[in-house]
Amino acid sequence: CHSSLAFAQNHQRKTIIANRQQSSKVWEHFMKATEKQAECKLCKVKLSFHGSTSAMHEHLKRKHVMAENEESPLAKRKRSSTMDEFLTRPTKCTPQQANALTEAILNML
């Protein structure tokens, strides 16, 4: 009875880990090498894996900066539109402030 309970708990734990593996974006850059190891698809380094993806996230941050920080085209487009809005928004300064800025720029040149 105790062994069947332990088996059921172990099976449940593996199911949770498998579901977590599928949901973490880090798995786009890693594959399961063994029951307790994950292999980086970019450099073939094997890391210990016991249910947490923290070590894999750290590996990507330290060794493959672009891998973890890659943005989707939608995120890039959204960021670009935000920058465009910032650069083209109407200025909110008084004519005196505008003159002072113009003079400062002319002096700098």
Contacts in CASP RR format, 6 or more apart in sequence:
PFRMAT RR
TARGET T0000
AUTHOR 0000-0000-0000
METHOD contacts of the structure
MODEL  1
CHSSLAFAQNHQRKTIIANRQQSSKVWEHFMKATEKQAECKLCKVKLSFH
GSTSAMHEHLKRKHVMAENEESPLAKRKRSSTMDEFLTRPTKCTPQQANA
LTEAILNML
17 51 0 8 1.000
20 51 0 8 1.000
20 53 0 8 1.000
21 27 0 8 1.000
21 32 0 8 1.000
21 51 0 8 1.000
21 53 0 8 1.000
24 53 0 8 1.000
26 53 0 8 1.000
26 56 0 8 1.000
26 57 0 8 1.000
26 60 0 8 1.000
26 68 0 8 1.000
27 53 0 8 1.000
29 40 0 8 1.000
29 41 0 8 1.000
29 42 0 8 1.000
29 56 0 8 1.000
29 60 0 8 1.000
29 64 0 8 1.000
29 67 0 8 1.000
29 68 0 8 1.000
30 38 0 8 1.000
30 39 0 8 1.000
30 40 0 8 1.000
30 41 0 8 1.000
30 47 0 8 1.000
30 56 0 8 1.000
31 38 0 8 1.000
31 39 0 8 1.000
31 41 0 8 1.000
32 38 0 8 1.000
32 39 0 8 1.000
32 49 0 8 1.000
33 39 0 8 1.000
33 46 0 8 1.000
36 48 0 8 1.000
36 49 0 8 1.000
36 50 0 8 1.000
37 46 0 8 1.000
37 47 0 8 1.000
37 48 0 8 1.000
37 49 0 8 1.000
38 46 0 8 1.000
38 47 0 8 1.000
38 49 0 8 1.000
38 56 0 8 1.000
39 45 0 8 1.000
39 46 0 8 1.000
39 47 0 8 1.000
40 46 0 8 1.000
40 47 0 8 1.000
40 56 0 8 1.000
40 59 0 8 1.000
40 63 0 8 1.000
40 64 0 8 1.000
42 63 0 8 1.000
42 64 0 8 1.000
42 67 0 8 1.000
43 63 0 8 1.000
43 64 0 8 1.000
45 59 0 8 1.000
45 63 0 8 1.000
47 55 0 8 1.000
47 56 0 8 1.000
47 59 0 8 1.000
48 55 0 8 1.000
49 55 0 8 1.000
49 56 0 8 1.000
57 68 0 8 1.000
60 67 0 8 1.000
60 68 0 8 1.000
61 68 0 8 1.000
71 79 0 8 1.000
91 98 0 8 1.000
93 101 0 8 1.000
END
